[in-house]
């Protein structure tokens, strides 16, 4: 029987606005209660979503959130690194800025390695990318990601994008991975506009570092609960088994779904798959 450990993307740190000319961050309200509820329901791990945060000068706020996770008994599967703006663009077109961005992420990785995540997930960036210049952006991304893979023994994963020219097909991602030997991909099954997720998974094989699980209508990413969209979940899970993926089955869905609803959905997906 094939069944992957259950995970969920959550936030631990939230923005709290300016005070005394500094931008402040705080922990999510009821974080301990939320983590306890996930543990009691049988979740194995969490991904921490830092996508829309700026990196504060004082990184200690990150410590608090991750310490709470480890104390709860949950594993830290992956940290989804900030993507907010040009300052976080690993394929930045300005070389000196790109080097500084790599330094910033290196500092954050070294900070977070102590909490033993399995992976770090990055968007490829690409502010200013278009159909004609994406090869140039890919070259810069290769430089940045290759540098980061030398700074940690955790998996550095680049997420496939949803129809934005840049790493939005398995063909483009595979070309990137062939050049960036130590990197992995994070497969977001909600992001495939030109092919089926199960087909891409089979092509990626052992270069899948982690996954983001949700459903959509094949028109735009929706982050719906599986079975509410058009994905074929038996084929997706079957592809993951064929490539021997053993990592977290990490849900990245809208906040409207309760933890129990997600857990019940997970049980149903794997029950359906294993009774074929």
C-alpha positions in Angstrom: 0.0 0.0 0.0 1.3 3.4 -1.0 0.6 6.3 1.4 2.6 9.4 1.9 2.9 11.4 5.2 0.4 14.2 5.4 1.6 17.8 5.5 0.1 21.3 5.3 1.5 24.8 4.4 0.9 27.2 7.2 2.1 30.7 8.2 4.0 31.2 11.5 5.0 34.9 11.1 2.8 37.7 10.0 3.4 41.4 9.2 2.4 43.9 11.9 3.2 47.3 10.3 5.6 50.1 11.2 6.6 51.4 14.6 9.5 53.6 15.4 10.6 53.6 11.7 10.9 49.8 11.7 8.7 47.2 10.1 7.5 44.7 12.7 6.5 41.0 12.6 4.7 38.8 15.0 3.6 35.2 15.5 0.3 34.0 14.1 -2.4 34.2 16.8 -3.2 30.8 18.4 -0.2 29.2 16.6 0.4 26.6 19.4 -3.3 25.6 19.3 -3.2 25.2 15.5 -0.1 23.1 15.7 -1.6 20.9 18.4 -4.8 20.4 16.4 -2.7 19.3 13.4 -0.7 16.9 15.4 -3.9 15.4 17.0 -5.4 14.9 13.6 -2.4 12.9 12.3 -0.6 15.5 10.3 3.1 14.6 10.1 4.7 17.9 9.0 4.1 21.5 8.0 5.6 23.7 5.4 6.1 27.3 6.5 4.9 29.9 4.0 7.1 33.0 4.0 6.2 34.0 0.5 4.9 37.4 1.1 7.2 38.5 3.9 10.1 40.8 3.7 13.1 39.5 5.6 13.4 41.6 8.8 16.8 42.8 10.0 16.3 40.9 13.2 15.8 37.2 12.2 14.9 36.1 15.8 11.2 36.2 15.0 11.7 33.2 12.8 13.2 31.2 15.7 10.1 31.5 17.7 7.8 30.1 15.1 10.0 27.2 14.2 10.7 26.4 17.9 6.9 26.1 18.4 6.7 23.7 15.4 9.4 21.4 16.8 7.9 21.5 20.3 4.5 20.4 18.9 6.1 17.2 17.6 5.5 18.0 14.0 8.3 17.9 11.4 9.3 21.0 9.4 9.1 19.7 5.9 10.0 22.8 3.9 10.3 26.6 4.1 8.7 28.4 1.2 11.1 31.4 0.9 10.1 35.0 0.3 9.1 36.0 -3.2 7.6 39.4 -2.6 9.4 41.7 -5.0 12.5 42.3 -7.0 14.7 42.2 -3.9 14.0 38.4 -3.7 14.4 37.6 -7.4 17.1 34.9 -7.9 17.2 35.6 -11.6 17.5 39.4 -11.1 18.7 41.1 -14.3 21.1 43.4 -12.3 24.1 41.3 -11.5 25.3 43.2 -8.4 21.7 43.0 -7.0 21.5 39.3 -7.8 24.7 38.6 -5.8 23.3 40.5 -2.8 20.0 38.5 -3.0 22.0 35.3 -2.9 23.9 36.6 0.1 20.6 37.4 1.8 19.1 34.0 1.2 22.3 32.3 2.3 22.1 34.1 5.6 18.5 33.0 6.0 19.2 29.4 5.1 22.1 29.2 7.6 19.7 30.6 10.2 17.0 28.1 9.4 19.2 25.0 8.9 19.2 24.6 12.7 15.5 23.7 12.6 16.2 20.8 10.2 13.8 21.4 7.3 13.9 18.9 4.6 13.9 21.5 1.9 13.8 25.2 0.9 11.3 26.1 -1.8 12.0 29.1 -4.1 10.1 30.7 -6.9 12.4 31.3 -9.9 11.8 35.0 -9.8 11.8 36.6 -13.3 10.7 40.2 -12.9 10.8 41.5 -16.4 10.9 38.1 -18.1 9.2 37.6 -21.4 9.0 34.9 -24.1 12.2 36.3 -25.8 14.5 36.7 -22.8 13.7 33.8 -20.6 16.9 32.0 -21.5 18.9 34.9 -20.0 16.9 34.7 -16.9 17.4 31.0 -16.6 21.2 31.5 -16.8 21.1 33.9 -13.9 18.8 31.5 -11.9 21.3 28.7 -12.5 24.1 30.8 -11.0 22.0 31.7 -7.9 20.6 28.3 -7.2 23.9 26.6 -7.8 25.5 28.9 -5.2 22.7 28.2 -2.6 23.0 24.4 -3.0 26.6 24.7 -1.8 25.5 26.4 1.4 23.3 23.6 2.9 22.7 19.9 2.8 19.0 20.5 2.6 17.2 20.3 -0.7 17.0 23.5 -2.7 13.8 23.3 -4.7 12.6 25.5 -7.5 8.8 25.5 -8.0 7.2 25.2 -11.4 5.3 28.3 -12.4 1.8 28.7 -13.7 1.9 30.0 -17.3 4.3 32.9 -16.9 6.9 32.1 -19.5 9.5 31.1 -16.8 9.8 27.4 -15.9 6.1 26.9 -16.7 6.6 23.5 -18.5 8.4 20.3 -17.6 10.6 20.7 -20.6 12.0 24.1 -19.3 12.3 22.7 -15.8 14.2 19.6 -16.9 16.7 21.8 -18.9 17.2 23.9 -15.7 17.7 20.8 -13.6 20.2 19.3 -16.1 22.3 22.4 -15.6 21.8 22.8 -11.9 22.9 19.4 -10.8 22.2 19.6 -7.1 18.8 21.3 -7.3 15.4 19.8 -7.1 11.9 20.9 -8.2 8.9 21.5 -6.0 6.0 20.1 -8.0 2.9 22.3 -7.6 0.1 20.2 -9.2 -2.0 23.4 -9.4 0.4 25.1 -11.8 0.3 23.1 -15.0 -1.3 24.9 -17.9 0.2 23.1 -20.8 0.4 19.5 -19.6 -0.9 17.1 -17.0 0.8 17.0 -13.6 1.2 13.3 -13.7 3.1 13.5 -17.0 5.5 16.0 -15.6 6.0 14.0 -12.4 7.1 10.9 -14.4 9.6 13.1 -16.3 11.1 14.6 -13.2 11.7 11.2 -11.5 14.0 11.5 -8.5 14.5 15.3 -9.0 11.3 16.0 -7.0 12.2 17.5 -3.7 8.7 18.1 -2.4 5.1 18.7 -3.6 2.3 21.2 -3.2 -1.1 19.6 -3.4 -4.3 21.3 -4.5 -6.8 21.3 -7.3 -7.8 23.7 -10.1 -9.8 24.0 -13.3 -7.0 23.9 -15.8 -7.6 27.6 -16.5 -6.0 29.3 -13.5 -4.4 28.2 -10.3 -7.2 28.0 -7.7 -5.7 26.1 -4.7 -8.9 24.2 -4.2 -9.3 21.0 -2.2 -8.5 17.9 -4.3 -11.6 16.5 -6.1 -13.1 20.0 -6.5 -11.2 20.6 -9.7 -10.1 18.6 -12.7 -6.9 16.9 -11.6 -6.9 13.1 -11.9 -5.7 12.2 -8.4 -5.3 8.4 -9.0 -2.9 9.3 -11.9 -1.0 11.9 -9.8 -0.6 9.6 -6.8 0.3 6.7 -9.2 3.0 8.9 -10.9 4.5 9.8 -7.5 4.6 6.1 -6.6 6.3 5.2 -9.9 9.1 7.7 -9.3 9.4 6.4 -5.7 8.6 9.8 -4.1 8.5 9.3 -0.4 8.3 12.9 0.9 5.4 14.8 2.4 2.0 15.0 0.6 1.8 18.6 1.5 -1.5 20.5 1.0 -1.3 24.1 -0.2 -5.0 25.0 -0.2 -7.1 28.1 0.5 -7.6 29.0 4.2 -11.4 28.2 4.0 -10.8 24.5 4.5 -10.7 23.1 8.1 -7.9 20.9 9.2 -10.3 18.0 9.6 -11.7 18.6 6.1 -8.1 18.4 4.7 -7.4 15.2 6.7 -10.6 13.5 5.5 -9.8 14.4 1.9 -6.3 13.0 2.2 -7.6 9.7 3.6 -10.2 9.5 0.8 -7.6 10.1 -1.9 -5.3 7.3 -0.7 -8.2 5.0 0.0 -9.4 5.5 -3.6 -5.9 5.0 -5.0 -5.1 1.8 -3.1 -8.3 0.0 -3.8 -7.9 0.3 -7.6 
